[in-house]
Amino acid sequence: MHSQIIQPIDILRPYISRYVFVQAEGSTDIMTPPSDDPRFVNGKHVQPLLPNYGSFIFIRNAVADISGTQTDELTLLGANQKTIGLTTVSGWFEGMMLDFEPGGMYALLGVDLLQLSGKVLRVSDYGNAALLQLDRIFKNTSSAEQIAPLMDAFFLGHLPAKEDLNYTRIRKVIAACDAAKGNITAAQMAAVACLSERQFLRVFRTYVGIPPKQFVRLRRLHRALQTMQQTAARGNTIDLLAVALEHGYYDLSHMAMEFQQMGCVSPSHFRMLGIPLTADFSVFFG
């Protein structure tokens, strides 16, 4: 798998974390992989997508099967806590993943993450005029270097005219969650947002798509993955227990349970899949 990561321009980074461009083989030839290897299902090559906060994905030069949805167009992935399998039908595929910061999709485009939560929708099914325009940009542009500035220009045109107060609140809550290493309650998060708990839950689910408790688990998993891959990128040995304790897990078995439930593999198996997966921690397994 070859991948290229391009950062959006600075003004967009509070909303979009990165553009990830990928080329990967998707052979349907019969293989005999280990039964516990998540990269293979029924002899087909699978690119699992890690649980996310809301993403767009576009596949070129192949038709891919994402959770049962056949697609060769821009596809919306709602916030989810399960690994989503992208199974190529034949040959190679080229794709791009636009990975949003938590709440960024709603703040830029008004896409209600609560309605999209756990779903995979083609943009033609969703029926949003702005997203149809974005789909045309993908289809008419061939290289990552050409697409990235067009993406920046598109999203600059959708920046809020004034500060989105609720999105600012969400970002403060996420910073508090990170500082607490996930050991924070919904009531404490509401207090950081200066909202009643009921108001906070409504705003949070609209912007992020999942309840605060589920978000805390997902955020902790992502930060643990980032630490593992940065450690490996420096050529150092990954101490799984140290990673678990650093990110607020009770112990290694607690982290292993979270990995299995959300990432499909154990921490030790994830470590064996090949790290770093891309230049930074990636939504794609290698």
C-alpha positions in Angstrom: 0.0 0.0 0.0 1.3 3.5 -0.9 -0.1 6.5 0.9 0.4 10.2 0.8 -0.8 12.6 3.5 -1.4 16.3 2.8 -2.4 18.7 5.5 -5.1 21.3 4.8 -4.2 24.9 5.1 -3.9 26.3 8.6 -7.3 28.0 8.8 -9.0 24.6 8.0 -7.1 22.5 10.5 -9.6 23.0 13.4 -12.1 21.3 11.1 -10.1 18.8 8.9 -7.2 16.8 10.2 -5.7 15.6 6.9 -6.3 14.4 3.4 -5.0 10.8 3.0 -4.4 9.5 -0.6 -4.0 5.8 -0.9 -3.1 3.3 -3.7 -3.6 -0.4 -2.7 -4.0 -3.8 -4.2 -7.3 -5.4 -3.9 -7.0 -8.9 -5.4 -9.9 -11.3 -5.4 -7.5 -14.2 -5.9 -8.0 -17.1 -3.4 -5.6 -16.8 -0.5 -5.1 -18.7 2.6 -4.4 -16.1 5.2 -4.3 -16.6 8.9 -7.9 -16.8 10.1 -7.4 -13.9 12.6 -5.9 -11.5 10.0 -8.5 -8.7 9.5 -6.9 -7.8 6.1 -8.5 -10.8 4.4 -12.2 -11.9 4.3 -13.3 -14.9 2.2 -10.1 -14.7 0.1 -10.6 -11.0 -0.7 -8.2 -8.2 0.3 -9.7 -5.8 2.8 -8.6 -2.4 3.9 -10.2 -1.9 7.3 -11.0 1.7 8.2 -10.5 2.5 11.9 -13.4 3.9 13.9 -13.7 7.6 13.1 -15.4 10.9 13.9 -16.9 11.3 10.5 -15.1 11.0 7.1 -15.5 11.3 3.4 -14.0 8.6 1.2 -13.7 8.6 -2.6 -12.5 5.5 -4.6 -11.1 5.8 -8.1 -10.4 3.1 -10.7 -12.3 0.4 -8.9 -15.6 -0.4 -7.4 -15.4 -0.9 -3.6 -17.7 -2.5 -1.2 -18.0 -0.5 2.0 -20.3 -2.3 4.5 -22.4 -3.6 1.7 -22.6 -0.4 -0.2 -21.2 -0.7 -3.7 -19.6 2.7 -4.6 -17.4 4.5 -7.0 -18.4 7.9 -5.8 -17.9 10.2 -2.8 -19.2 8.3 0.3 -20.0 9.7 3.7 -18.9 7.7 6.8 -20.7 8.8 10.0 -19.0 8.7 13.3 -18.7 5.0 14.3 -17.1 2.8 16.9 -16.5 -0.3 14.7 -14.0 -1.0 12.0 -15.5 -0.7 8.6 -14.2 -3.0 5.9 -13.4 -1.7 2.4 -13.3 -4.7 0.1 -12.1 -4.1 -3.4 -13.9 -6.0 -6.1 -10.9 -6.3 -8.5 -7.4 -5.0 -9.3 -5.9 -1.9 -7.7 -7.8 1.0 -6.3 -6.9 4.6 -5.7 -8.7 6.5 -3.0 -8.8 9.5 -0.8 -10.0 9.8 2.8 -10.9 13.2 4.1 -10.6 12.8 7.8 -12.5 15.4 9.9 -11.8 16.7 13.4 -14.6 15.8 15.8 -17.6 18.0 14.9 -15.8 19.5 11.8 -18.1 18.0 9.3 -21.1 19.6 10.9 -19.4 23.0 11.5 -18.4 23.2 7.8 -21.3 21.6 6.0 -24.1 21.3 8.4 -24.1 17.5 8.0 -25.9 16.2 11.1 -23.6 13.6 12.5 -26.4 12.2 14.7 -28.4 11.2 11.7 -25.3 9.9 9.9 -24.0 8.0 13.0 -22.9 4.5 12.2 -24.0 4.8 8.5 -22.3 4.7 5.1 -24.1 6.8 2.5 -23.2 7.6 -1.1 -23.4 11.3 -1.7 -26.0 10.8 -4.4 -28.2 9.2 -1.8 -27.6 11.9 0.7 -28.6 14.6 -1.8 -26.5 17.6 -0.6 -25.7 20.0 -3.5 -22.4 21.0 -2.0 -21.3 17.4 -1.6 -22.3 16.7 -5.2 -20.0 19.5 -6.2 -17.2 17.9 -4.2 -17.9 14.6 -5.9 -17.3 16.3 -9.3 -14.0 17.7 -8.1 -12.8 14.2 -7.3 -14.0 12.7 -10.6 -12.4 15.4 -12.7 -9.0 15.6 -10.9 -6.4 12.9 -11.1 -3.6 13.6 -8.7 -3.3 14.3 -4.9 -1.3 17.5 -5.6 -4.1 18.8 -7.8 -7.0 17.8 -5.5 -5.6 19.1 -2.2 -5.7 22.9 -3.2 -9.2 22.4 -4.8 -10.3 20.8 -1.5 -8.9 23.7 0.5 -10.7 26.2 -1.8 -14.0 24.3 -1.5 -14.0 24.2 2.3 -12.8 27.8 2.5 -16.0 28.7 0.8 -17.9 26.9 3.6 -16.2 28.4 6.6 -18.7 29.8 9.1 -19.2 33.6 8.6 -18.7 34.1 12.3 -17.5 32.0 15.2 -19.6 28.8 15.7 -20.0 29.0 19.5 -21.1 25.4 19.9 -18.2 24.1 17.9 -15.8 26.2 20.1 -17.5 24.6 23.1 -16.9 21.1 21.6 -13.2 21.8 21.0 -12.8 23.0 24.6 -14.5 19.8 25.8 -12.3 17.6 23.7 -9.2 19.4 25.1 -10.5 18.7 28.6 -11.1 15.1 27.7 -7.5 14.7 26.5 -6.1 16.4 29.6 -8.1 14.0 31.8 -7.0 11.0 29.7 -10.6 10.0 29.2 -11.4 10.0 32.9 -14.1 12.6 32.7 -17.9 12.4 33.1 -20.6 13.8 30.8 -21.6 16.2 33.7 -18.0 17.5 33.8 -17.9 17.9 30.1 -21.1 19.8 30.2 -19.6 22.1 32.8 -16.6 22.8 30.5 -19.1 23.7 27.7 -21.0 26.0 30.1 -24.2 24.2 29.2 -26.7 22.2 31.1 -26.1 18.4 30.8 -29.3 18.0 28.7 -28.3 20.9 26.3 -24.7 19.6 26.1 -25.8 16.0 25.2 -28.0 17.4 22.4 -25.3 19.7 21.0 -22.5 17.0 21.3 -24.5 14.3 19.5 -25.4 16.7 16.7 -21.8 17.8 16.1 -20.0 14.6 16.9 -22.6 11.9 16.2 -22.0 9.7 19.2 -22.7 10.1 23.0 -19.9 11.6 25.1 -19.2 8.3 26.8 -18.6 6.5 23.5 -16.5 9.4 22.2 -14.2 9.2 25.3 -13.5 5.6 24.4 -12.9 6.3 20.8 -10.7 9.3 21.5 -8.6 7.3 24.0 -8.1 4.5 21.4 -7.0 7.0 18.7 -4.5 8.6 21.0 -3.1 5.2 22.1 -2.7 4.2 18.4 -0.9 7.5 17.7 1.5 6.9 20.6 2.2 3.3 19.4 3.0 4.4 15.8 5.1 7.4 16.8 7.1 5.2 19.1 7.6 2.7 16.3 8.5 5.4 13.8 11.4 6.4 16.1 12.7 2.9 16.1 11.8 2.2 19.7 10.1 -0.8 21.2 6.4 -0.4 22.0 5.7 -1.1 25.7 2.0 -1.9 25.6 1.5 -1.6 29.4 3.1 1.8 29.4 0.9 2.9 26.5 -2.2 1.7 28.4 -1.3 3.5 31.6 -0.3 6.7 29.7 -3.7 7.0 28.1 -5.9 6.3 31.1 -6.6 2.6 30.8 -6.8 0.7 34.1 -4.3 -1.9 32.8 -3.2 -3.8 29.7 -6.3 -6.1 29.6 -8.6 -3.0 29.7 -6.8 -1.6 26.6 -6.8 -5.0 24.9 -10.6 -5.2 25.4 -11.1 -1.8 23.9 -8.9 -2.6 20.9 -10.8 -5.8 20.2 -14.2 -4.1 20.5 -13.4 -1.2 18.3 -10.3 -2.0 16.2 -10.9 -5.7 15.5 -7.4 -6.8 16.7 -5.5 -7.0 19.9 -2.8 -4.4 20.6 0.0 -6.9 20.0 -1.6 -8.0 16.7 -1.9 -4.3 15.7 1.7 -3.9 16.5 2.6 -6.8 14.2 0.7 -5.4 11.2 3.4 -3.0 10.3 4.0 0.3 11.9 4.1 3.1 11.0 1.2 2.4 8.7 1.7 5.7 6.9 3.8 8.8 7.5 1.7 9.4 10.6 -1.0 7.3 12.3 -3.5 6.4 9.5 -7.1 5.5 9.2 -5.9 2.5 7.1 -4.4 -0.7 8.2 -1.4 -1.6 6.0 
